[in-house]
Amino acid sequence: MAEISINDITLQYASIAAAKEMNGLRIVLGAYADPGMWREACKGICYVKQLPYVPVVTANAGRSDTEFGLDGSDTELRDWTAQSSAPVMVWNDERPRSTWIEQLYLAERLAPEPSLIPTDATDRVQMFGLANELCGENGFGWMGRLMLVDMGMEPLDKASAEYSFWRRFGQKYGLSTAAIEAAPVRMAEILQLLDRQLAAQQARGRQFFFGDRLSALDIYWATFLGLIEPLPEAQCPMASFFRPLYTNHHPVVRAALSERLIAHRAFIYENFLELPVVF
């Protein structure tokens, strides 16, 4: 295992080359001290299920262009997983799982209890629908990334290398003026959907998004809220330059973020997820 220090945070990861020779569960996480939503959700699911895994680093960790697979140096990751994003779960010699829904189903197979998928068919359909609104293409995380990119680009000289980086990163999410303008409305719509579901559950005396037990949606929400309101530094000691980028002050988004949803994140982390967040 290699030690990598980024902003005084020490991380231990296996290289891709080493991980390919291993059995068991490996998860390509990248190596930035960055509470990215998809990686933290994947880690959270494994934590709840007590699934041990080897964290895997991409090449030359600590360089933002490499970390996001934007400089052409992601050949190892592409060769192994046929794509260039993290997280990716790999079990033994099975195909890599690079999407949130594949990762959830793999975790359910490897550790059936506690199950994070509702047994009731109606709840199951609704949970996957709302989870897709958070995690899927053009969903909450996707739109939040676009807003983050726009924030990162805004103060920069268009001729700078930093501006070029943000543009390349944004292209992964369909960066355009129209997409950025639509993002806060789409995020607000999803926040309202989640708030209505949680309010209905609490009216029945229930603490979770579905039924009377933790589901994957509770974990997805707890981790994805960090895209607009990160956990406090004591609970989530991220690399310093990420915190302002992950704090979304757009009035449309903030108006849709209820105290109920914020409290639910706290409830899930305090009772089910690892604190402080470990990178």
Residue, then its C-alpha position, 0 to 999 in steps of 0.5 A: m500500500a502506498e502512502i499519499s499526502i495531500n493537504d496534510i491528509t495522509l491516504q493509503y491506497a494500492s496502485i492499479a497495477a497491484a490491485k489488478e493482481m489481487n482477489g476480493l473487493r477493490i474500489v478505485l476511489g482516486a486519491y484526492a481528499d475530496p468527498g465526491m458524492w459517488r465515492e462517498a456513497c459507495k464507501g458508505i454502503c460498504y461501511v454499513k454492510q461491513l464489506p472490507y475492500v482495498p482502496v485503489v489510487t489512479a496514477n500520479a494522484g494529487r494532480s487534478d488533471t490526472e485525478f479526473g482523467l482529463d490529461g490522457s494519463d488514465t490509460e491504466l484505469r481505462d484498460w482495467t475498467a473501460q472508462s475513466s471515472a471513479p468510483v469503480m468496484v471490482w470483485n475478484d475477476e468479475r467485470p468492473r462496476s462503474t455505475w451506482i446501481e451496479q455497485l449497489y447490487l454487487a454490495e447486496r450480493l456480497a453482503p445481503e444483510p443489512s439489505l439496502i433495497p426495500t422488499d416491498a415492490t412499490d417502495r423499491v420502484q420509488m426508491f430506485g426512481l429517487a436514487n436515480e434523481l440523485c445519482g443518475e445522469n442529469g440528476f442532482g449530482w450531475m447538475g451540482r457538478l455543472m454548478l461547481v464547474d461554473m463556480g470554478m471557471e468564473p474568476l479565471d482567465k479564459a487563456s489559463a490552464e486552470y480554465s482549460f481544466w475546468r472546461r474539460f472537466g465540465q464536458k463530462y457533464g454536458l457543459s453548456t450555458a443552457a445546462i448551467e442555467a437549468a441546473p439550479v431549477r433541476m436541483a431544486e425540483i429533486l430536493q422538493l421530491l425528497d422533502r415530500q417523501l421524507a415528510a410523508q414518512q415522518a407523518r407516519g412516525r418513520q425515520f427513513f425514506f422508505g419503510d422502517r429501516l435504512s435504505a440506499l436512498d438514505i445513504y445517497w442523500a446523506t452523502f450527496l447533500g455534501l455537494i451543496e452543504p458539506l459536513p463541518e470540518a471536524q466531521c469531514p476534513m477535506a482538502s481546503f480548496f474543495r470546501p468553497l466549491y462544494t458550498n452552493h449558495h444559489p438562492v433557488v437551490r437554498a430555498a428548496l433545501s429544507e431543515r428536514l433534509i439537513a436533519h436527516r443527513a445528520f441522523i444518518y451520519e450519526n447513526f449509520l455512517e463513519l464519522p469523521v469521514v475517512f479518505 
